[in-house]
Amino acid sequence: MSYRNRMLIILVVDIIIIWIAIGASYLFRFDGDIPANYQTQMLVFAITTTVICGISLSFFRMYRRMWQYASINEIIELVKAIVIGVVVSYVVAHLIHGQRVPLSVTSRTFELMLLFMGGSRFLWRLIRVNRTRKSDLTNHILVVGAGDCGALIAKEITTSASFKGSRLIGFIDDDVYKRNMQVLGYPVLGNRDHIASIVQSHEVHDIVIAMPSAKRSDISDMINICKLTGAKVKIIPAINDFISGSLAVQTLRNVEVEDLLGREPVKLDLEGIMGYVTGKTVMITGAGGSIGSELSRQIASFQPDLLILLGHGENSIYTIEMELRSKYPHVLLETVIADIQDRKRMEDVFARYRPQVVFHAAAHKHVPLMERNPSEAVKNNIFGTKNVADCADRYGAERFVMISTDKAVNPSSVMGATKRIAEMYIQSINTTSKTQFVAVRFGNVLGSRGSVIPRFKEQIEAGGPVTVTDRDMVRYFMTIPEAVQLVIQAGSFAKGGEIFILDMGKPVRILDLAQDLIRLSGLEPYADIDIEFTGMREGEKLFEELLTTAEATTATHHERIFIGKPVQINRAELELRIRSFEKLIGSDESNNQQSVRSVIEQIVPFYTQVS
């Protein structure tokens, strides 16, 4: 039905209600026998009320509201419209007719109009909701959290077309005072301990976690319970959406592995960060990568004077440039397509822009690929880092922050060893430079390019099997935004020469990660999706470490950032070894791979190859 026709029908119904209410009020007032002189007054009052109440109802937009979504706000607005309409009509009818309308008639008219108008509108809502409930309701939904957010989600489920075919079973809440209570007519069935039995007895297909203000650890615990039920789990992402009023069907999302980590949001020292970033010329190498692009987003929010996005891939740089120009139109951006291995190009870029702060995120990071191409790891991770660091020193950068990895600790891979040599180089150059050189070391980030999570998701979507290298392999994980926030914060603590180590939390077993992803997809490991063990790849080890035996940590002002004890490095000897790399890289590739590894072993005494 069109809006115009629907409005006309409601208007006609309201007019009929007004005349019935006034006629009934006069009949009640005079016990069914209305005197002749009051019959004229009744006619004047009815016409006046029809016109004025119609205007009042229109003013309060009573004909522009979707009554299937009506709430207490609509009731309040309806009461206002009727009160104003009846009071004004009472005064105007008295002025026209000359005789005052009995107050009993006026009050009863108001009561009957409110009863019938409100009743007719909520009857429409009831019909719509029942029509939805009586349709093919094959998808049973359980809401975890019987608070304000849960009530809003319940209303969406029962009224929105997006949930057509879905039926709300009830709520779960740990609050003992809500047990056996009802929210919007649906029961609070129990607490978290009852989830498994409720899912089974009510054949629940979807669980919606509506706890936006809960601690991350509590949400993680709830997800761990829900994922074992076999139901699909969705979540309201953050309390910000709830407060801002943007909560809707679209804000519901699937539970991700990040939610299972249960890590609380990072608290930042904004003054410390702004002190070295705001109003400065900042360069980010590898700006199109997973870490580099997130660095670009977060640095842009601190309003640098100029943000230089440097990367080798034109498509990735173009993508992050367009995103930042849209989100931060007032930030001055400069995009540079360049290879950090090209020394002359790096000299030109630094000479032109004179960056004051450099975040060095460009690197080769894929372990098995670098095992098969060790010279490329050396060229990018060592020579490239040396080029950027030397330019930062020569052109007077104030601060240089290198992104490192836990694989640089007692490395078993070429990738990890080359990153360790890069750490050693910036520590050695720091001793003679006015630039403060630091590295930030952390483990795997969830969802980065080439990481295990996207691979697992692709395998699940393809129907399996999910491939895991070893059932005992564990890794440290954190989210990309969390890692980048801590990197930026660590930069504010730089004095020069430090290796900052981020608190990665508890290590996660890769097999558990694979099983969690399968369950969060509403499937059962080994039944719906098989898991196969392929064996460890070249360069991998079962456990990653964050410190070498020669390092120890000291605390910083931030609870998640620590400083590794500096190791004394002979710069002259290190540069001599690096020059020997340069001679090897120019030789026949088929013969120099083992030679490259041999030089790495001489520089990094803890480097051990894993067969």
N, C-alpha and C positions, 0 to 999 in steps of 0.2 A: 504494500500500500504506500502511495506517495505521501510525502510530508504534508502537502496541502489538504489532501483528503483526510488524513489522520487528525490534523488540527481542527478541521471542520466538524468531524464527528465528536471530538472531545468538547468543542465549544457548544454544540447543540446539547450534548449531555449535561454540561454545566448549566445551561439556560433552563433546561427541564428541572434540574435539581433546585435551582433558585426559586422557581415558581412553586414547586412542591413544598420546599421548606417554608416559604412565606405562607402558603395556603394552609399547611398543617399547623403552623404557629398560631394563626388567627383562629382556626377551628379549636385548638387546645385552649386558647385564651377565653373563648366564648362558649365552650362546651358544645361545639358543633352548630351553634346558631349565631351567625355573624350579623350584628345590627346593620341596617341599611347605610347609615352614615359611615360605618367602618369599612363597608365594601368598596366604596370609592377610594378611601385611604389605602386599602390593601392593594388596589390596582395601581395607584400612584407609587406606592412603596415597591411593588414588584417590578414596575418598569424602570424606576430609578435604580434599584439594586442591580437589575440585569445590566444596565449600561455601565454603572460605576464599577461594579465587581468585575465585569468583563475587562474594563480598562486596567483595574488593579491587578488582576491575574496575568494580563499581558505584560504589565510593567515588571512583575516579578518572574517573567519568563516561564510561566507554568505551562505554556503550550510549546516550549522548545526543549523540554526535558524528556530524556528517555527513561520512562517510568519502570522499565524492567531492571534498571540499576538504581532505583530510588533508595534513599537512606534517610537518616534523621535530619539531614540538611534540607532535603525536599519538604519534609513535614514542617520544619520551622518556617521556610519560605511560604508555604501554603497558608499557614496560620496567619502570618503577617498580611498576606494579600487579602484574606477573608476579613480579618479584623478591620483593616483600613477601609475596605469596600463597604462593609456593613455600617461602620460608624459614619462615614461620609454620606451614605445613602440615607441613614436615619436623619441627619441634619438637613439634607436637601429635600427629602420628602416632607419634613415639617415646614420648610419654607414654602414649598409649592402648595401643599394642601391646607396649611394653616392650623392643622391639628396634630399634636404630638403622637407619634407611634408609641403604643404601650411598650415599656421597657421589657416586659415579659415576652412580648412578641419578638422584639429585637434580639434578646439573648437566646431565645429558642431558635430563631432563624440562623444565628451564628452557629449554634451547636449542630443543627441538622445539616447546614451547608458543609461544615468541617467534616462531619461524619460521612456524608454521602460522597463529597468530592474526594476526600482522602481515601475512602473505601473503594470507590470506582477505580482510582489510579493504582492502588495496591492490589486490587483484584486482577488488573491487567498484568501486573508483575507476577502474581501467583500463577496465572494461566501460562505465562511464558516459561517460568521456571519448571512447572509441572510438565509442560510439553517437552522441555529438554530432558527431564528425568525419565519420561516415559518412552523416549526414543531408544534406539539400540545402544544401551549403556553397557558396553563391553569392557571398558577400560576403568578399573577401580583404582582410586587414588587415595593415599594416606598422607596427611599433612603433619609434619613434625614441628611442633611449636604452636600453641593455642593462644598466642598473644595478638597484638594489633596486626602484625604482618601476616600471621596465619589466617586471621579473619579476612583480610583483604584478598589473599590467595583463594580462600574458600569461596568468596563472592565471585571471583573471576571464574572459578571452576564451574559454579552453578549457573552462571548467566552468560558467559562469553561464548561466542561461536567458535573460538579457537579450541574449546574443550568439548566440542560436540561429540557425543558418544562416550563421555566420561562421567563417572559417578564418584562423588566424594564419600568415602567410607566413614571418616571421622578424623580425630586428632590424637597426637601423642604429645605429652608434656610431663616433665619431671616434677612440676609443682603439685604437691599433694592436695592443695586446696582446689585445684581444677579437676581432680579425678571425679568422674561420674557427672560432671557438669556438661552443659551444652553450649556450643558457639554457633550462632546462626542456625540452630536446630540440629546440629550434628554433635555427636557425643565425643567427649575426651575419653578414649578407650583405655589409656594406661600410660606408663612411662617407658623409657628406653628398653627396659628389660622385657617388655611385652611385644616389642616390634616384630620379632620373628614369628611368634604364634599368631599375631593379628594378620600379618601378611599371608600366612598359610591358610587361616580359617576364612578370611574374606577374599582370598584370591586376588591380592593387591598386585597391580601391574606397575604402578609408578609411586614413588615416594618423593614428596617435595619437602625439603628442609627449609623451613621459614624461620630462621634464627639469625637475622642480620646483625644483631648487637652482641651475640655470644662470642666468647673467646675462641680464637682459632683452634686451640687445643680441644675445647669442648665439641666444636664442629667436627674436628678430625675424629674424635671418639665416636660421634654419632654416625659419621660416614662409615667407619669401620664396622659398626653393627649392621647398618643398612645394606652394605655391599654383599654381605653373606646371605641375604634373603633371596637373591635372584631377581628382585625387582629393579627396574631402572630408577636411578637416583638423580634428582634435579635439586638445584639450590638457588636461593636468593643471594646474589653475590656480596652485597655490602650494605651497611646501614645507611650510607650516603644516599642510595637510591630511595630508601624508605623515607628518609627525612625530607628529601627534595620533592617528594610526591611523584617521582618518575616510575614508581613500582607498577608494573603491568605484566601481562603475559610475556612480553618480549624480554623482560629482565630475567626470567627464569632461564637457567643454563644447565647443561650437564655438569655433573661433578667431575673435576679434573684431578689429576694426581697431585697438583699443587695443594689442593684442599686437604689431602691426606697427610701432608707434612706437618700441619698444625702449628706453623710458625707465625708468631705475632708480627704485626707490621713494624717496620724499621722506624725508630725514632731518630730524627735528624737534628743536628746542631745547625740550624739554618743560618745563623750569624756567621759561624765559622766557614761555611760553604760560600756564602755570598762575599765574604772577605777576599777570597782568591779567585772567584769566577765572575761575579757581577761586574759589568763595566769593563771586562777584559777581552782581549782577542784570544779565543780558544780554538785550538785545532784538535780534531778527532781523526786519527788514522783508522782505516777499516770501518768507516762510518756507515757503510751499507750492510755490515754483518749483524748478527744477532745481538752481540754486546754493543758494538759500535752504534747501531741505530737507536738502541735504548739509551745509551749515553747521550746521543744527540737530542733525544726528546727531553730528557731530564735536565741537561745543561741549558737548553733553550728556555726552560721555565725559570731559570735564574737570571735571565736577561743579560747575557754577555754583550759587549760592545759589537763584536763580530764573531760569528760562529763559522769555522771553516770545516767543511765536510770533505775529507780526502779519502778516496777509494779507488780500487783498480777496476771494479765492475760498473759500467755506466748505468745499467738498468737498476741496480740496487741503490746507487747514489741518487738517481732521478726519483725513485720511489720515496726515499726518506726526505728528499728536498721538497717534493710536492706536499707531503704530509705536514712538514714543519711550516711551510709557507701558509698552509691553511689554518693550522692551530695557533701559530705564533707569528701573525703578519707583521708585527712591529720589530721582530728580531732580524737583524741584518745577517743574511746568509751568503756564503761563497762556496761554490762546489768546485772541487778540483779532482780531475781524473788523472791519477798518477800511480806509478808502481814504486813502492818504497825501496825496491832493489836498485832503482835508477838514481845514483848518487847526484848526478848533475841536475836532474829534475827536482830532487829534494832541496838542493841548494837554491835553485831558482824560486821555489815556493816559499821557503823560509825567508829569503832575501826580500821578497815582495810583501809578504803579509806580517812578518815579525811576530809570530804568535807568542803570547805571554804564558799561556798554559797549554800543555800538550798531553792529550790522552792517547796513548799508543795501544790500539786494539787490533791492529792489522797483524795477522799471523796465519800460518797453516796449522791446523789443530787436529786433523783426522789421523788417528794413530796408525791403523793398518796401511793407509795410503802413503804416509810418510815413511813407513818401514820399507816400502817398495820403491820410494823415491827420496832417498836420504839427502841427495844433493839439493833438491828443491826445498826441503826443510831448512837446510843450512843457509841457502840463499835468502829465503824470506824471513825466517825467525832470527837468524844471527846477523847476516849482512844488512838486511832491511832495518832491523832494530838499531844496529850500529850507525847506519846512515841517518836515521831520524834523530837518534840521541846526539850524534856529533853536530848536526845542524842546530838542535836545540841549544847546545853548549855554545856554538860559534855565534849564533844570532841572539843570544841573551834571553832565552826563555826563563821565566821565573820558576816554573815547576814542570816536571815531567813525570807522568804517572803511567807505568806500564802494566798492562793486564797480563798476569801470569796464570799458572795452573798448578794444581796439586801433583800433576804428572811430572813436574820438574823436581820433585823430591825423590831422591834415590831412584832416578829414572830407569825404566826398563825398556823405554822406547826412544827412537830417534827424535820424535816430536817432543817428548818430555825433556830429553837431554839438550836439545837446541834451545828450548825455553829457559832451561837452567843456565846455559851459557849467556843468553840474553840478560838474565838477572845479574849474572856476575859482571857483565860488561857495564851495565848502568851503575852498579855499585862501585866499580873501579873508577869510572869517569867522574863520579860524584866527589871523589877526594880532591880533585883539582879544579872543579867547575863551580861557578857561582850559581848555576842552576841546581835546584833541589831535585835529585833523581830518586824515585821510589818505585817499587813494584807492589802489586796487590795480587795475592795468591789465593785462589779458591778452587773448588771442585766443579763438578758438572752442573750445568744450568738446564732446567727443564724446558724443553721445546726449542732449543737452539738448533740451527741447521746441522744436519748430520748426526744429531743425538739419537738416543735409543727410543725416546717416547714417540716421536713422529713415525719411526719405523714400526714400532709395535702397533700403532693405530692403523697404519696402512695394512699390515698383515691381518689384523682383526677384521677390517672392512672387507678384505679379500676372502674371508672365511677361514683363515689360518693356513698352515700352522704358524704360531709365534715362535721365533727362534731365539734361544738364550744360549750364550756361550758356555756358561758353567753354572751349575745350581748353587755354588757357594760364593759366586762373585758379588762383591758389595761395592757401592760407590756413595760418595757424598753428593747430595743434590741441594740446590736452592733455585728459586725462581729468578728469571732474568731481571725483573725490576728490583728485587731485593738485592741481588748481587751488585747491580749498578749503583743503587743508592749507597751501599756500603763502600764501593770504590770511590765515589765522589766524596763521601765523608772522610775516608782514609786520606785522601789528598789534602784535606784541611789540616791533618796532623803532621804532614811531612816536615821533617827537619833536614832530610837528605841522607840517602844510603839505606833507608829502612826497607825491609820486605814485610809488608802488612799481611797478616793471615786472618781470613774471615772465619767466624764461627759458623761451621756448616751443619751444626746439629748432629743428629745420630746418622750413621751410615745406613743406607737402604740396600737390601738384597735385591738384585736385579730380577730374580725369579719371583719374589713377592710383588715387585712392580708390574711384571707381566700379568700375574694373576689378578692384581687389583684392576688393571685396565680392562681385562676381559670381563670381570664381574661388573664394573661400572658401565659396561656396554650392555648389561642385562643378560649376559651369557655365562656359562659355567665352564671353568677350565677343565680340559681333558675330556669333557663331554661334548660341548658345542664347539669349542676351539681347542685344538691340541697344542701342546708345547713341546718343542724339540730342542735338544741340546747339541750344539754344533762344535763345541770345543773352543778353547781360547784362541784368539787370533794373534798374529805376530805383534810383539811389542806390548801386549796386555799383561796385567798381573791381577791377582784376585783382590788385593786390598790396595787402596791408595792412601798416601800419607800426606800430612800437611807440613811436617818439619823434618829436616835432616837431623842426624845424630849430633852434629856440631851446633845446631841451633837450639835456642830456648826462647820462650816467649815472655814478654812483659805486657802488662795491660795498658790500654789507652783510656781516654775519657769515655769511650763508647764500649758498651758491654759486649758487642759482637765483633770487635776489631782488636787484634793483638799484633805485637811487633816481634818479628824474629830477630834473634841476636845476630848482628852483622858479622860476616866472615871476612877475614883479611884476604885480599886478593892482590896479587902482583900484576899491575896493569901492563907493564912492559912484556912480561911473559905471556899474558893472555892475548895481547895484540899480535905477538909473534906466532902463536898457535892459530889465530884467526887468519893470518896471512898465509899459513900453510894450507888452510882450507881453500883459499883463493886459487892456489896452484892446482889443487886436486880437481876443483870444479871444472876447470878448463880442459881436463884430460878426457879420455874415452870413457863414456858413462858405463859401458859394460864391464870395465875393469876397476873402477874407482870406488864402488859402493863399500866394499870392506875397508878400503883405505880411509874413507870418510868416517866410518864407525871407529876405526883405530884412533884417529885424531880425537874424536869425541871422548873416548875412554881416557886419553891422556889429559884432557881438560877437566872432565867430570869423573873423579875417582870412584864415585858411587854408582856410575852407570854400569848396569849389568843387563845383558841381553837375555830375554826370556825365550827359550826355544819353544 
